[in-house]
């Protein structure tokens, strides 16, 4: 693992990560205080008008209520919940204005939407955590795309169709993996530990943490189901038997029903209808190589 992490850091140092707004750091520091100042939080959220608009949209989606002000968001989500939602909004906002790997980013937004909707059916599981994880689980591919676009696309498409073989192809292609790069980015952005662990152990069989301190088990099963949900909204372009089997197995682990998955699919269609996350050219250029694995 040490060598994989070394290569991951080397690749990260050769690309330019989008800078998350300063407001995120201020809001995080305030939210971690024993008694956060709501006025400071509200002021911080409203400081960047364009980001504030994105925040209100994401907050409204997660809470299933129309959120029109920062104070209302704090009242509904709490200070820690507000930070996670604001952080998610900042990541989405920053990437949309930075990278040319737009298809991958759009797919992550769709995955986040599906995961958040599915998580709403799980008692006690933070919907905001599911959304944030959906946005960053494949951040390593975005970095790899900036580093070597064609090779990254091949690995990325392979991960959609044959998740169990993704790590093998990434190692053979880059000497490191999407997950190893992802955890460095997560650490750089000071993402919470539960999300960090989910990135590291994606596509791995891990045990449920009884005390709820580590959400990697739930996040990765949500990822498996969301992959199928999103694929069904995109002409089933990358649905394979493996994707189906993983989704069914994870639905059983999380006690999710087909009806709940259908509702998540409708939410993806409704809230991300304007986002293109794959195209025929992308598949034609890369699927021949991916299919060999």
C-alpha positions as CSV (number, residue, x, y, z in Angstrom):
1,X,0.0,0.0,0.0
2,X,2.9,2.4,0.8
3,X,4.0,2.3,-2.9
4,X,0.5,2.9,-4.1
5,X,0.1,5.9,-1.8
6,X,3.4,7.3,-3.0
7,X,2.4,7.1,-6.6
8,X,-1.0,8.5,-5.8
9,X,0.6,11.6,-4.2
10,X,3.0,11.9,-7.1
11,X,0.0,12.1,-9.5
12,X,-1.9,14.6,-7.4
13,X,1.2,16.8,-7.3
14,X,1.2,16.9,-11.1
15,X,-2.4,18.1,-11.5
16,X,-4.3,21.1,-10.3
17,X,-7.1,20.3,-7.8
18,X,-10.0,22.8,-7.7
19,X,-9.8,25.0,-4.7
20,X,-12.6,24.6,-2.3
21,X,-13.9,28.0,-1.2
22,X,-12.5,29.6,2.0
23,X,-16.0,29.7,3.4
24,X,-15.8,25.9,3.9
25,X,-12.9,26.2,6.3
26,X,-14.5,29.0,8.3
27,X,-17.8,27.1,8.5
28,X,-16.1,23.8,9.5
29,X,-14.1,25.5,12.3
30,X,-17.3,27.1,13.6
31,X,-19.4,23.9,13.4
32,X,-16.8,22.0,15.5
33,X,-17.0,24.4,18.4
34,X,-18.9,23.2,21.5
35,X,-21.4,26.1,21.0
36,X,-21.3,27.2,17.4
37,X,-22.4,30.8,16.7
38,X,-25.4,30.6,14.3
39,X,-24.8,34.2,13.2
40,X,-21.3,33.3,12.1
41,X,-22.5,30.3,10.2
42,X,-25.3,32.2,8.5
43,X,-22.9,35.0,7.5
44,X,-20.4,32.5,6.1
45,X,-23.0,30.6,4.0
46,X,-24.3,33.9,2.5
47,X,-20.9,35.3,1.7
48,X,-20.6,33.7,-1.8
49,X,-23.9,34.4,-3.7
50,X,-23.4,31.8,-6.4
51,X,-22.4,29.1,-3.9
52,X,-25.2,30.2,-1.7
53,X,-27.7,29.5,-4.5
54,X,-26.2,26.0,-5.0
55,X,-26.4,25.4,-1.3
56,X,-30.1,26.2,-1.1
57,X,-30.8,23.9,-4.0
58,X,-28.9,21.0,-2.4
59,X,-30.4,21.7,1.1
60,X,-33.9,21.7,-0.3
61,X,-33.3,18.4,-2.1
62,X,-31.9,16.7,1.1
63,X,-34.5,18.0,3.5
64,X,-37.4,17.6,1.0
65,X,-38.5,21.1,2.0
66,X,-38.0,24.4,0.3
67,X,-35.0,26.0,2.0
68,X,-34.9,29.7,1.2
69,X,-32.5,31.1,3.9
70,X,-29.4,30.1,5.7
71,X,-31.2,30.4,9.1
72,X,-33.9,28.0,8.0
73,X,-31.2,25.6,6.8
74,X,-29.5,25.7,10.3
75,X,-32.8,25.2,12.0
76,X,-33.6,22.1,9.9
77,X,-30.2,20.5,9.5
78,X,-28.3,21.6,12.6
79,X,-24.8,23.1,12.5
80,X,-23.0,19.9,11.6
81,X,-25.6,19.0,9.0
82,X,-25.3,22.4,7.4
83,X,-21.6,22.1,7.1
84,X,-21.8,18.7,5.3
85,X,-24.4,20.1,2.9
86,X,-22.4,23.3,2.3
87,X,-19.3,21.3,1.7
88,X,-21.1,19.1,-0.8
89,X,-22.4,22.3,-2.5
90,X,-18.9,23.7,-2.6
91,X,-17.4,20.6,-4.2
92,X,-20.1,20.5,-6.8
93,X,-19.7,24.2,-7.5
94,X,-15.9,24.1,-7.7
95,X,-15.7,21.1,-10.0
96,X,-18.3,22.5,-12.4
97,X,-16.3,25.6,-12.9
98,X,-12.9,23.9,-13.1
99,X,-12.4,20.6,-14.8
100,X,-13.0,19.3,-18.3
101,X,-13.8,15.9,-16.9
102,X,-17.5,17.0,-16.8
103,X,-19.0,13.6,-17.6
104,X,-17.4,12.0,-14.6
105,X,-18.5,14.9,-12.4
106,X,-22.0,14.8,-13.6
107,X,-22.2,11.1,-13.0
108,X,-21.0,11.7,-9.4
109,X,-23.8,14.2,-8.9
110,X,-26.3,11.6,-10.2
111,X,-24.8,9.0,-7.8
112,X,-25.0,11.5,-4.9
113,X,-28.6,12.2,-5.7
114,X,-29.5,8.5,-5.8
115,X,-27.6,7.7,-2.6
116,X,-29.2,10.5,-0.7
117,X,-32.7,9.4,-1.7
118,X,-31.9,5.8,-0.8
119,X,-30.3,6.8,2.5
120,X,-33.6,8.5,3.4
121,X,-35.1,5.1,3.8
122,X,-32.5,4.0,6.4
123,X,-33.3,4.8,10.0
124,X,-30.7,7.1,11.6
125,X,-28.4,7.3,8.6
126,X,-27.4,10.9,7.6
127,X,-28.7,11.7,4.2
128,X,-26.0,14.5,3.9
129,X,-23.2,11.9,4.4
130,X,-24.6,9.8,1.6
131,X,-24.8,12.8,-0.7
132,X,-21.2,13.9,0.1
133,X,-19.9,10.4,-0.4
134,X,-21.6,10.1,-3.8
135,X,-19.8,13.3,-4.9
136,X,-16.3,12.2,-3.8
137,X,-16.2,8.4,-4.1
138,X,-14.7,8.7,-7.7
139,X,-12.7,11.8,-7.2
140,X,-9.6,9.8,-8.0
141,X,-10.8,9.3,-11.5
142,X,-11.2,13.1,-11.9
143,X,-7.6,13.5,-10.8
144,X,-6.5,10.7,-13.2
145,X,-8.4,12.3,-16.0
146,X,-6.4,15.5,-15.6
147,X,-3.2,13.5,-15.5
148,X,-3.9,11.2,-18.5
149,X,-7.4,11.6,-19.9
150,X,-7.6,8.6,-22.3
151,X,-6.2,6.0,-19.8
152,X,-8.4,7.4,-17.0
153,X,-11.5,7.1,-19.2
154,X,-10.8,3.4,-19.8
155,X,-10.4,2.7,-16.1
156,X,-13.5,4.8,-15.2
157,X,-15.7,3.0,-17.7
158,X,-14.4,-0.4,-16.5
159,X,-15.4,0.6,-13.0
160,X,-19.0,1.2,-14.0
161,X,-19.4,-2.1,-15.7
162,X,-17.1,-4.4,-13.7
163,X,-16.5,-2.8,-10.3
164,X,-14.7,-5.9,-8.9
165,X,-12.0,-5.6,-11.6
166,X,-11.5,-1.9,-11.3
167,X,-8.6,-1.9,-8.9
168,X,-6.7,-4.5,-11.0
169,X,-7.0,-2.3,-14.2
170,X,-6.1,0.8,-12.3
171,X,-3.0,-0.8,-10.8
172,X,-1.9,-2.1,-14.1
173,X,-2.4,1.2,-15.8
174,X,-1.2,3.7,-13.1
175,X,0.4,1.7,-10.3
176,X,-2.2,3.1,-7.9
177,X,-5.9,3.3,-7.6
178,X,-8.9,5.7,-7.7
179,X,-9.3,4.9,-4.0
180,X,-5.7,5.7,-3.0
181,X,-5.8,9.0,-4.8
182,X,-9.3,9.7,-3.4
183,X,-8.2,9.4,0.2
184,X,-5.4,11.9,-0.3
185,X,-7.8,14.4,-1.8
186,X,-10.3,13.7,1.1
187,X,-7.5,14.3,3.6
188,X,-6.5,17.5,1.9
189,X,-10.1,18.7,2.0
190,X,-10.5,17.5,5.6
191,X,-13.4,15.3,4.8
192,X,-14.9,13.5,7.8
193,X,-13.5,10.0,8.7
194,X,-16.6,8.0,7.7
195,X,-16.4,9.4,4.2
196,X,-12.7,8.8,4.1
197,X,-13.1,5.2,5.1
198,X,-15.8,4.7,2.5
199,X,-13.5,5.9,-0.3
200,X,-10.6,3.6,0.9
201,X,-12.7,0.5,1.2
202,X,-15.0,0.9,-1.8
203,X,-15.6,-2.4,-3.6
204,X,-14.4,-4.3,-0.6
205,X,-16.3,-6.7,1.6
206,X,-16.3,-5.2,5.0
207,X,-18.2,-5.8,8.3
208,X,-20.8,-3.6,9.7
209,X,-19.6,-1.4,12.6
210,X,-22.1,-2.1,15.4
211,X,-21.4,1.1,17.2
212,X,-22.0,3.1,14.1
213,X,-18.6,4.8,14.2
214,X,-17.7,3.8,10.7
215,X,-20.2,4.1,7.9
216,X,-18.1,2.5,5.2
217,X,-20.3,-0.6,5.2
218,X,-23.5,1.4,4.6
219,X,-21.9,3.8,2.1
220,X,-20.5,1.1,-0.1
221,X,-23.7,-0.9,-0.2
222,X,-25.5,2.3,-1.1
223,X,-22.9,2.8,-3.8
224,X,-23.7,-0.6,-5.3
225,X,-27.4,0.1,-5.4
226,X,-27.0,3.7,-6.7
227,X,-24.8,2.4,-9.5
228,X,-27.7,0.3,-10.7
229,X,-30.3,3.1,-10.1
230,X,-28.3,5.6,-12.2
231,X,-27.6,3.1,-15.0
232,X,-31.3,2.6,-15.4
233,X,-31.8,6.3,-16.0
234,X,-29.2,6.2,-18.8
235,X,-30.6,3.7,-21.3
236,X,-29.0,0.9,-19.2
237,X,-25.8,1.6,-21.1
238,X,-23.5,0.0,-18.5
239,X,-25.7,-2.5,-16.8
240,X,-23.9,-5.9,-16.5
241,X,-24.8,-9.0,-14.5
242,X,-22.1,-8.0,-12.0
243,X,-23.8,-4.6,-11.5
244,X,-27.2,-6.2,-11.1
245,X,-25.9,-8.9,-8.6
246,X,-24.1,-6.3,-6.5
247,X,-27.2,-4.1,-6.4
248,X,-29.5,-6.9,-5.4
249,X,-27.1,-8.2,-2.7
250,X,-26.7,-4.7,-1.3
251,X,-30.4,-4.0,-1.3
252,X,-30.8,-7.1,1.0
253,X,-28.0,-5.9,3.3
254,X,-29.7,-2.5,3.7
255,X,-33.3,-3.7,3.6
256,X,-34.1,-1.6,0.6
257,X,-37.0,-2.4,-1.6
258,X,-37.5,-2.3,-5.4
259,X,-40.1,0.5,-4.9
260,X,-37.6,2.6,-3.0
261,X,-35.0,2.1,-5.8
262,X,-37.7,3.1,-8.3
263,X,-38.3,6.3,-6.3
264,X,-34.6,7.0,-6.2
265,X,-34.5,6.6,-10.0
266,X,-37.3,9.1,-10.4
267,X,-35.4,11.6,-8.2
268,X,-32.3,11.2,-10.4
269,X,-34.3,11.8,-13.5
270,X,-36.0,14.9,-12.0
271,X,-33.1,16.6,-10.3
272,X,-30.3,15.8,-12.8
273,X,-32.2,15.8,-16.1
274,X,-29.9,18.5,-17.5
275,X,-26.7,16.6,-16.7
276,X,-25.0,14.5,-19.3
277,X,-22.8,11.9,-17.7
278,X,-21.8,9.7,-20.6
279,X,-21.9,9.8,-24.4
280,X,-21.5,7.4,-27.3
281,X,-18.1,8.8,-28.3
282,X,-16.7,8.2,-24.8
283,X,-17.8,4.6,-24.9
284,X,-16.6,4.0,-28.4
285,X,-13.2,5.3,-27.6
286,X,-12.6,3.3,-24.5
287,X,-14.9,0.3,-24.1
288,X,-12.8,-2.0,-26.4
289,X,-9.9,-1.7,-24.0
290,X,-12.1,-2.0,-20.9
291,X,-13.9,-5.1,-22.1
292,X,-10.7,-7.0,-22.2
293,X,-10.6,-7.1,-18.4
